[in-house]
Amino acid sequence: MYIYSSAAAFLRAALSICPNALFDRNKNRLKTLRHNAIRELVAASTVANQDELRQKLVRRGIQVTQATLSRDIHELRLSKGPGGYILPGNGGNNSDSEEDDSPPSVGAMIESFGLRVQQAMNQVVVRTVVGGAQPLAASLDNEGWNDVVGTLAGDDTVLIICADPQHASEVESRLRTMLES
């Protein structure tokens, strides 16, 4: 009985110092398990969208909200191609060689997904194949072009916002050149 009392007193003292310690530890364990399950699912089969991924996780007994799943996809650096989600580096084929953790370039994304580019005042609209807008917008955001203020992506359209029409014209020209090459 003394051992139990001592352990309980120690646990109460530890929780009074750091009340979320056990919660945080369990939360991190669940996140690790969830991330591993997502990696396995994406590597083993085609996963076309977030809802399909969420349903596959539920079948494994992992409940997850859409917001959490979006964060997980971002943290795992999954890309979405025409065939669904892929793991970073070598299209999901992980080898013993050093992985390239850099995000895909704008050129690679526009070549893979881009259909047409059009300027509209201080904005540039890029039409993509279905599911291609978000990876293209993410690559633009990661590229850090000074003339791009921000991007918005739907399923097949990226809106690129520039500071003024001159910068939009330069961005359109650069993207059009990539698209036509």
C-alpha positions as CSV (number, residue, x, y, z in Angstrom):
1,M,0.0,0.0,0.0
2,Y,2.9,2.3,0.8
3,I,4.4,1.9,-2.7
4,Y,1.1,2.7,-4.3
5,S,0.6,5.8,-2.1
6,S,4.1,7.0,-2.9
7,A,3.6,6.5,-6.6
8,A,0.3,8.3,-6.5
9,A,1.8,11.2,-4.5
10,F,4.7,11.4,-7.0
11,L,2.3,11.4,-10.0
12,R,0.1,14.2,-8.3
13,A,3.3,16.2,-7.7
14,A,4.5,15.7,-11.3
15,L,1.2,16.7,-12.7
16,S,1.0,19.8,-10.6
17,I,4.3,20.9,-12.1
18,C,3.4,19.9,-15.7
19,P,-0.3,19.1,-15.8
20,N,-0.3,18.3,-19.5
21,A,2.7,16.0,-19.5
22,L,0.8,12.7,-19.8
23,F,-1.7,14.2,-22.2
24,D,1.1,15.5,-24.4
25,R,3.0,12.2,-24.3
26,N,-0.1,10.3,-25.4
27,K,-0.9,12.9,-28.0
28,N,2.6,12.5,-29.5
29,R,2.3,8.7,-29.5
30,L,-1.1,8.9,-31.3
31,K,0.3,11.3,-33.8
32,T,3.3,9.0,-34.5
33,L,1.0,6.1,-34.9
34,R,-1.3,8.1,-37.2
35,H,1.7,9.3,-39.3
36,N,3.0,5.8,-39.7
37,A,-0.4,4.5,-40.8
38,I,-0.7,7.3,-43.3
39,R,2.7,6.5,-44.7
40,E,1.8,2.8,-45.0
41,L,-1.5,3.6,-46.7
42,V,-0.1,6.0,-49.2
43,A,2.9,3.6,-50.0
44,A,0.7,0.5,-50.3
45,S,-2.3,1.8,-52.4
46,T,-3.7,4.7,-54.3
47,V,-5.2,7.4,-52.1
48,A,-7.0,9.9,-54.3
49,N,-8.2,12.4,-51.7
50,Q,-8.4,13.3,-48.0
51,D,-11.8,11.7,-47.5
52,E,-10.6,8.4,-48.9
53,L,-7.5,8.6,-46.6
54,R,-9.7,9.4,-43.6
55,Q,-11.9,6.4,-44.4
56,K,-8.9,4.1,-44.7
57,L,-7.6,5.4,-41.3
58,V,-11.1,4.7,-39.8
59,R,-10.9,1.1,-41.0
60,R,-7.7,0.8,-39.1
61,G,-9.3,2.2,-36.0
62,I,-7.9,5.7,-36.2
63,Q,-10.4,8.5,-35.9
64,V,-9.2,11.8,-37.3
65,T,-10.7,15.2,-38.2
66,Q,-10.3,16.8,-41.6
67,A,-8.2,19.6,-40.0
68,T,-5.9,17.2,-38.3
69,L,-5.5,15.1,-41.4
70,S,-4.6,18.3,-43.4
71,R,-1.9,19.1,-40.9
72,D,-0.6,15.5,-41.0
73,I,-0.5,15.7,-44.9
74,H,1.5,18.9,-44.6
75,E,3.8,17.6,-41.9
76,L,4.5,14.4,-43.9
77,R,5.1,16.5,-47.0
78,L,2.8,14.4,-49.1
79,S,2.3,15.6,-52.7
80,K,-0.9,15.1,-54.6
81,G,-0.4,13.9,-58.2
82,P,-2.8,12.8,-60.8
83,G,-2.8,9.3,-59.2
84,G,-3.3,10.5,-55.7
85,Y,-1.0,11.2,-52.7
86,I,2.6,10.3,-52.9
87,L,5.4,10.3,-50.3
88,P,8.2,12.8,-50.6
89,G,11.3,11.7,-52.6
90,N,11.2,9.3,-55.6
91,G,7.4,9.4,-55.9
92,G,7.0,7.4,-52.7
93,N,9.7,4.8,-53.5
94,N,12.0,5.2,-50.6
95,S,15.4,3.8,-51.2
96,D,18.6,3.7,-49.2
97,S,20.0,6.6,-51.1
98,E,19.8,10.1,-49.6
99,E,16.2,11.5,-49.9
100,D,15.6,14.8,-51.5
101,D,13.5,16.6,-49.0
102,S,13.2,19.8,-51.1
103,P,9.7,20.5,-52.4
104,P,9.1,20.2,-56.1
105,S,10.0,23.2,-58.2
106,V,7.4,25.5,-59.8
107,G,8.7,24.4,-63.2
108,A,8.1,20.7,-62.4
109,M,4.6,21.4,-61.0
110,I,3.5,23.6,-63.9
111,E,4.9,21.0,-66.3
112,S,3.0,18.2,-64.5
113,F,-0.3,20.0,-63.8
114,G,-0.5,23.3,-65.7
115,L,-2.9,23.8,-68.6
116,R,-3.0,27.6,-69.2
117,V,-2.0,30.9,-67.6
118,Q,-3.8,34.2,-67.8
119,Q,-3.2,37.6,-66.2
120,A,-6.2,39.6,-64.7
121,M,-5.0,43.0,-63.5
122,N,-2.7,42.3,-60.5
123,Q,-3.5,38.6,-60.5
124,V,-2.5,35.6,-62.5
125,V,-4.9,32.7,-62.9
126,V,-3.5,29.2,-63.6
127,R,-5.8,26.4,-64.7
128,T,-4.5,22.9,-63.9
129,V,-5.7,19.4,-64.2
130,V,-8.1,18.3,-61.5
131,G,-6.2,18.0,-58.2
132,G,-3.2,19.9,-59.5
133,A,-3.9,23.4,-58.1
134,Q,-2.8,22.8,-54.5
135,P,0.6,21.3,-55.3
136,L,1.3,24.1,-57.8
137,A,0.3,26.7,-55.2
138,A,2.4,25.1,-52.6
139,S,5.4,25.1,-54.9
140,L,4.9,28.8,-55.6
141,D,4.7,29.5,-51.9
142,N,7.9,27.5,-51.3
143,E,9.7,29.2,-54.2
144,G,9.4,32.6,-52.5
145,W,9.1,34.7,-55.6
146,N,9.3,38.4,-54.5
147,D,6.6,39.5,-57.0
148,V,4.0,37.0,-55.6
149,V,2.1,38.3,-52.5
150,G,0.2,35.1,-52.0
151,T,-1.7,32.2,-53.6
152,L,-5.1,30.6,-53.3
153,A,-5.8,27.2,-54.7
154,G,-9.0,25.3,-55.5
155,D,-9.1,21.9,-57.1
156,D,-8.1,23.0,-60.7
157,T,-7.4,26.7,-60.4
158,V,-4.6,28.7,-58.7
159,L,-5.1,32.4,-58.1
160,I,-1.7,34.2,-57.8
161,I,-1.9,37.7,-56.2
162,C,0.8,40.2,-57.1
163,A,1.4,43.7,-55.7
164,D,0.6,45.4,-59.1
165,P,-0.2,44.6,-62.7
166,Q,3.5,44.9,-63.7
167,H,4.6,42.1,-61.3
168,A,1.6,40.1,-62.5
169,S,2.7,40.4,-66.1
170,E,6.2,39.2,-65.1
171,V,4.8,36.2,-63.2
172,E,2.5,35.4,-66.1
173,S,5.4,35.5,-68.6
174,R,7.6,33.3,-66.4
175,L,4.9,30.7,-65.9
176,R,3.9,30.8,-69.6
177,T,7.5,30.1,-70.6
178,M,7.6,27.1,-68.2
179,L,4.3,25.8,-69.5
180,E,5.3,26.1,-73.1
181,S,8.8,24.5,-72.7
